Amino acid sequence: MKLVLAPMEGVVDFKMRQLLTDIGGFDLCVTEFVRVVETCLPDKVFHRYCPELHNNGFTRAGTPVRIQLLGQEANPLAENAVKAITLGSHGVDLNFGCPAKTVNRSRGGAVLLKDPDHMYTIIKAVRDAVDDEHEVSAKIRLGFDDDSNSQEIVDAVVSAGANSIAIHARTKRDGYNPPAYWEKIPPIINDKNIAVVANGEIWQVEDAMLCQKRSGCSDLMLGRGALSHPDLARKIKAHVNNEQYDGLQWEHIIYHLIHSAIHQDPAKDEKYFASRTKQWLGYLKRQYPQAIDLFDEIRRLKSKEDVASVLNKYAKAPQLDSNQNA
């Protein structure tokens, strides 16, 4: 079983990947999408989205990171895929799932699901450009307005030579509204020679087990569930491997937040740490009701020193945690 940390624009950046992989359970991270238009991007763009490239493409905890590209033109995407691999990305992922209107209006992301033939052209160009030893993956949804062409979409990905496909089991129109239709995955991947990762509405260990059962996929991708439940991946792995794992308490989550170094970014302004912390508490409140009270306590604070001071009141290092000396 492999667990993949999903790419989430504006949320799962370098610091969040560091935090979640420090806690453990993930086998691979995929970056926020790098937008490709016409040219081969300079190295600094890839390093901005994926600072892990300075560490041979691994997070601090040793989890490999894969750069995701988003665009609509095959040749520039292929050229940038080669650049990403050269810089140290562990394979390259292609985004066909982003539902954002601004992205779709420029013919990127989920809108390409309307045109499986063009998806094929993009994926094949990237696959042909990247050496066989490096994986090319694609992230899709079941369709755009509906799932009537979901089989054509999967066929395009497979026939273009992708190594794996992550299926967010909803359409673009569905957005992030529950449920995720995991049961629609098996018919479209039947007898396909490709690794498949199921994605969508995995909030608890029980959801992961049900998703495996209904989707027929052993590998899963976690997004919002990992943000609201930071040790979810570790809990899932412990459950599958029949291992003892007691889970993190609220004070341990706060400890990881502080030691993730989210607040240590000289390139960001003074309010950055406060805003990132408040953003994350919005996800955490689904799993931890304490997040609501903590948000109220820091809601008017703006400086990183003031926010960190409040967090330190509640933080406690998990016992035998590898992050204690980080």
Sequence and secondary structure as in RCSB ss.txt:
>XXXX:A:sequence
MKLVLAPMEGVVDFKMRQLLTDIGGFDLCVTEFVRVVETCLPDKVFHRYCPELHNNGFTRAGTPVRIQLLGQEAN
PLAENAVKAITLGSHGVDLNFGCPAKTVNRSRGGAVLLKDPDHMYTIIKAVRDAVDDEHEVSAKIRLGFDDDSNS
QEIVDAVVSAGANSIAIHARTKRDGYNPPAYWEKIPPIINDKNIAVVANGEIWQVEDAMLCQKRSGCSDLMLGRG
ALSHPDLARKIKAHVNNEQYDGLQWEHIIYHLIHSAIHQDPAKDEKYFASRTKQWLGYLKRQYPQAIDLFDEIRR
LKSKEDVASVLNKYAKAPQLDSNQNA
>XXXX:A:secstr
  EEE   TTTS HHHHHHHHHH   SEEEEEEEE SSS   HHHHHHH GGGGGTTB TTS BEEEEEE S HH
HHHHHHHHHHHHT SSEEEEE    HHHHHTT GGGGGG HHHHHHHHHHHHHHS TTS EEEEEEEESSSSTTH
HHHHHHHHHTT SEEEEEEEETTTTT S   GGGHHHHHTT  SEEEEES   SHHHHHHHHHHH  SEEEESHH
HHHSTTHHHHHHHHHTT       HHHHHHHHHHTTTT  TTS TTHHHHHHHHHHHHHTTT THHHHHHHHHTT
  SHHHHHHHHHHH    TT GGGG 
